[in-house]
Amino acid sequence: MFSLLLGIALLAPSVASATSTDQAVAYQLDPAHDGDQTGNPITAPLSQAWSINLQGSISYPLIVNGIVYVTAGSLAYGYGTTLYALDQATGATLWSHSLGGTYDWSGLAYDNGQVFTVNFNGELTAFAAATGAIDWSTSLPGQSAFTSPPTATDGYVYTGGAGNGGTVYAVSEATGQLAWTAPVENGDHSSPAVDSSGVYVTYAGDQDYAFNPLSGALLWHHQTDIEGGGGKTPVLAAGDIFGRDALRGNVVLPASGGASLGTFASTTAPAVGGGQAYLLSGGALNAVNGSGLGTAAWTFSGDGKLDSAPLRVGNLVFEGSSSGEVYAVDSTGTSVWSANAGSAIPAPDEQNASQPLAGLGAGEGTLIVPAGGTLVAYTGANVGVGTPVNTSAPTIAGTPAIGQAIGADVGTWTALPTGYTA
């Protein structure tokens, strides 16, 4: 589905109240962080649509209903970050808001018409996605260092904090009230992977946890005889948890609990979909059958400097390089498109708080690439091609009222049109 803000007479800008399968709403696209998008594919070759210089280091982007959301650090180190809402078609700034924070780190997520951000100091804020108005802001208690990008789904925002041990938090999306907390061994960097059955986090020493999403009750804890600072964002895919750890090695665990199913080699969060896992190791991208537990399918080396976490959209896998090159690779491991974004595409830094967590973003027919202090948008060859056909009618949620934002969605269309009028 390709969704844009739907203009309605006498009403404030609207925003969709539900998430479709071709939007980016969290790190690595979705609450599972699986890097796999099942909605309308992006078709090669891609064309550059726009670029914008935000000067500071740029986070992974969200792409929802014709708007791109990112955070960016300031040029002066230690002055916090800024949240930007950019027009997906042009790159123009629709609104922005300073997030503050001791360091130039912040994370963001989207759900149900709101963008949620957290800064290094644990200030969790909910913004109205259409207007940038602050719905609520709360200071997360008990910890002093927050580097876990939030995940928002089904009415809750989940994140983690560190300083004195570690804590996982669940906060009401509607009110900002703390729903529950749970202790963990440290609490750095691991953005919770979430589904209806569990909230999953992974920390150093293979200290891996699953909690009940509603109550916070511990479901299982996979552990070894060591623990240490730091964590990595887990990937939830094919019923398994992919946990990365430099101390004890990467493990694949059943999401329902139990012994390790195997290991995998990837420095970044893998993308998992279509029966394969796409793993980055040694500057090369490797496809592994059996959703990462089978035989090797192919290897793509590009320029030998590949460093971003991969994304799978339709039948294409997107990967970035520290040289600034970005690639689209097909199901055989062959590059079908590449372009240079003009600056180095940074690897995701899951060790420090000096910059936001970086990553590619894809959604609604568009690939978004952070490169240095510049954000570059590429659109697929299928955007705007053919006569749009509506397969799901537009919907409006809420009661229309003058001056108030309501939830709206333009429905599902073929041919990925670039705009609509009401």
N, C-alpha and C positions, 0 to 999 in steps of 0.2 A: 504494500500500500504506500502511496506517495501522498502525504498529508501536508497541507498548508493551513495557515490561520484563515478561518472562514469569517469573512466580514458580514456582520448583521446590522442592519440599520438601527441607530439609536443605542447600540450596545457597545461596551468596552471590548477590546480585542478578546477573542476566545481562544481556548486551548483544549486539546483533546483530553478526555478523561480516562482513556484506556491506552495501553501500549500495544502497538502492532508488532508483527514479526519482522519488519524491516526498519526498525528504529534502533538507535544506540542509546541505552538508558543507564549504563554503568560501565566500569572498566571492563574491557574485552566484551563489550556490546550489551551484556545482559546480566541479570542477577546471578546466573550460574558461572559467569566469567569464562564461558566455553569458546568464545571467539568465533561462533558459528551463527550465521544469519540465514533463516529459512524463508524469508519473504522474497519479494521480487529481486532477481539477481542484478548485478552490475555487469554490463556487457562491454568487452574490449572492442576497439581501442577507447581509452578514456581521453578526455580533453580538459585542459585546465580552465576552470570557470572563474577563479579569482584567487588572489592572495592578499593577506593583510599582515602588517608588521605590528605585533603586540609587544615587541622589544624584549620582555623578559622570557624566561623558560615557560613553556606551554604544557598544560596537562593533556591527558587523553580527552577527546571531545565527546559530547553527547549530541545526538541528532534526533530531534523530535518535532514533527509538525512544521517543517520549514524553518526551524531555528537550530543553530549550532551553539552549544554552550561549552565554554572552556574557562579554565582559570589560568592566570599568567602571573609570574613573579615580577617584582619591580626591578628596575635597573640597579637601584641601591640595595645591596644585600641586607636582609633582615627587616624589611619594611612590609612584609606580608604580601598578599596576592590580591588580585582583582578578578571577579567573575564577570564574564562578557556573554551577552546574548547577541548573536550575529545572524543576519538574514542569510539563509542557506543559498539563495539564488545569487546574491551580490556580494556578500561579505560585509555589508554595511552594519555598523553597530546599532542595535535596537535599544539596548540599555546595558548598563554596567553598574557594579557595586563593589566597593572595597570590602575585603574580608578580614583585613588586619592579620595579626598573628606574629609571633616572635621571629619565625623563620619563613622563608619563601616557599612554604608547602601548603597545599590544600587539596581536597578531593571533592568530587561531586557525583550526584546521582539524580535520576528523575523518576517520579511516579505520580500518576493521577493528577496532573496539572500543576505539580510543584517541582522545583529544583532544590535539592538539599546539598549544602556544603558544610564541610568541617575544616577548621584551620588547626595549626599545630598546637594551639592552646586549648583545644577542645570546645570551641564555640561552634555549636551545630545550629545552622540557620535554614529556615524554609522560605523560599521565594515563590511568589506567584509567577509561573513560567511565562505568561504572556506579558506581564507589566513590569516585573522586577520588584514589586511591592513585597515587603517583608511580612510574612504571615506570623512567624514566631521565631525566637532565638533562645537557645538554652545553653548553659555551660555544663558540660559533662563532668560529674563529680569523681573524686578519688584518685585521679591520675594527672600527670603533668606533661606528658608528651603524646601527641596524637598524630600518627602517620598511617592510619588505616583508612583508605578511601571508603566512603559509605556505600551501602547497598540498600535500595529502597524497593519494597514490594509488599503487596497485600496489607497496606496500612501501617507498616512499621519501617523505620530506618535503623539499620544495623551498622555498627562500627566498633573499633577497638581502641584502647588506650594503654599506655605504659608509664613507667616511672617507679612505682612500688608494686612489683609483680606485674600483673596484667589484668585487664577487664574487658569483657565484651558487653556492649550496650545494645538494648532495643528501646527505641523511642517512638511514641505515637506520631504518625505523620500529621494527624489532624490537630493535635494540641501541643506537641513538643514535650509532653509529660513522659518521664522515664517509666517504661513498662517493666523492664527487668535488667539485672546485671548478672554476670557470671565470671568467676575468677579463672584465669588461665596462666600458664607459664609464659611470662612476658606478654606483650600485646602490640608489638610493632608491626606495621606494614601490611599485615594480612587482611585484605578486604574480604569480609565474609561472603562466601558463596551460599546462596539461599534457594531452597525450594519449599514446597508445602510441608515437607517432612522434616527438614532440618536446617540449621544454621551452622556452617562448617568453616573452621579456621585452622591454619597450619603454622606452626612456629618451629624455631631451631631445635635440633635434637629429635626431630620427628615427633614433636609434641602436637598431636592433631586431635581436634575436638569436634563433636557434633552436639548441638543443643536443640531442644524443642523450640520452634519459632515463636510460640505464643507464651510459654511459661518460663523459658530459659532453663528448664531441667536438663541435666546432663544425660545425653543418650549414650554416648561412648567416648572413650579417651584412649587413643593409641599413643603409646609412649615408649621411650627407651630409657637407658640409665643416665642420660645427660640432658641438659637443657641449656639454653644460652640466649643472648639478646638477638632480636631480629625475627622476622617471619616473612613468609612469601604468600602471595595471593593464591588460594587453591582454585582448581578448576573442577567443576561438577559436570560430568558428562557420561553418558552411557551407563548410568547407575553407579559410577565410581567417582572417587575423589583423587585428583592428581595433586600430590603435595611435593613441593620442592624444598630441599634442605641441603646446605653445603656441609653440614657436620656429619650426618648419617646417610645422606644420599636420598634421591627422589624415590617416592613410593606411590603405588596405586592401591587405594583402599576401597573396599565396598562401602557405599554410602550408608548401607544398613548396619554397618559394623562388622568386625571380623578381622581375620589375619590378612596380611598384605597379599595382593594378587600378583605383584611383580614390581619391576622398576622401569624407569624411563630416563632418557638423557635429554634434558632441555634446560637452558639457562633462563628462559622466559616462560611465562604461562603458555602452555600449548593451546592451539586451536584444535577442537575435536568435533568432527561431524562427518556424516556420510560414511561411517564405518572406518574412518582413518583418523589418526592423530598427526598433527603437524608440529614438529619439534625443532627448535633452534639450538644448534650445538656447534661450537667451533666456527662460527660465521657461515654455516650452511643450514639449509632448511631440509629436514628429512620427513618423509611421509611414511607412517607405519600402519600396517593393516591391523585389524582387530581392535580398532579404537585405541591403538597404542600398545597393545599386548601381543600383537602378531608379528609377522615378518615385515622386513623393510620393503617398501613399494618403489620409492625413488628418492633421489637427492638433488636439490637445486642449490648451486653455490653462488650464482649471480656474480658479483664482483669480489666475492670472498670477504665482504665486510658487512654481511647481513647482521642486524642487531635488534630489530623491533620484534615485539610479540606478534605472531602472524594472525591474520583474520581470514576466515573462509566465508565467502559470500557467493551463494549459488555454487557454480562449478569452478570458481576462481579463488586462489589463495593470494592474499596481498602481503607483501613483506618489504620492509624498508632497510636502508643501508646507512652506515655512518658516512658514506660518501655523498649522501643526499639523493641517491637513486632509490626509486620505489618501483616495485615489480608486481605484475599480475602473472601468476603461474597457473596453468590449466591442470586437469586431472592426471596428466601424464608427466608432470614435472617440467613442462616446457614453458618458457617465458613467452607470453602472447602480447605483452605491452610493458613498457617501462618509460619513466620520465625522471628528470632531475628536479627536485624541489628547491634547489638553490642553496641549501645549507644542510649540514649534517642532520640526519634523522636520529634523535637520541635513543639509546637503549633505555628501557624502563629501569630506573634507579630505585631498588627496594631496600637500600641500606641507609640512605641519608635523608635529611629534611631540608636540604638546601634548594630544592626545586620540586614542583609538582611531579607526580608520577606521569610519565609520558606514554603515549601509545597512539596507534592509528585508530580512526573511527570510520564506520561505514553505515549508511542508512539512506533510504528514500532515493536510491539511484546515485548517491554521491559518496566519494571517498575523501576523507579529511585527513591531512597529513601535517602534524607539527614538525617543523624543521628549523632548528635554532629558535629565534624569536619570531618566526613567520609561520602563519597558518595558511596552508594551500588546499584548495578544493578542486577536485577532479570529478567530472560527471561522466557517466557511462554513455556508450553510443546509443543505448536504447532510450535515453531520456527524451521525451517529447516526440518520439517517432511513432507514426501511425495515428489512427483515430481512437481516442480514449473510449473505452466501454466500461460502464459502471456495473460492477458485480456485487456491490454491497452499498446500500443507500447511505447518504450522509445522515448523521444523527446529532441531536442536541440534548445535553444532559443539564438538568436544573431548570429553574423558573426564570424566564427573561425578565430583567429589570434594568431600567435606564441607569447607566453608569456602573453597572456591575459586570464582572467577568463571568462567563458561563462556559461549560464544557461543550466542545463541538468537535466533530470529526468529519472529514469530507468523504469518508467511505473508502471502498476499495475499487481501483480502476486498473485496467490494462493500459499498456503503452506508456506508463509513467509520465503523465502530463506535468508540465511545469507550473501550471496555475489554474485557478478556478475562479468563477464569479458566482455570487448567489443571486 
